[in-house]
């Protein structure tokens, strides 16, 4: 039986995926242009890639909920202001 991946590495990859969507994204310069990296690191194994993607998706859906809530609030203010 193989050893399980240490939990701090899994948490790190989740946080890194979350940070890729929010906050300061990971960037690289390619031919003088700044490119936002929105993929897991190449050296990561399958579990780490899945955790990175889970973090990225969690950040996306958290932002989506905030946007929906703000849009509903904005629309209700427009309707009730008339």
Secondary structure, DSSP 8 states (H G I E B T S, - for coil): ------HHHHHHHHHHHHHHHSSS--EEEETTEEEE--S--TT--HHHHHHHHHHHHHHHHHHHHHHHHHHHHHHHHHHHH-
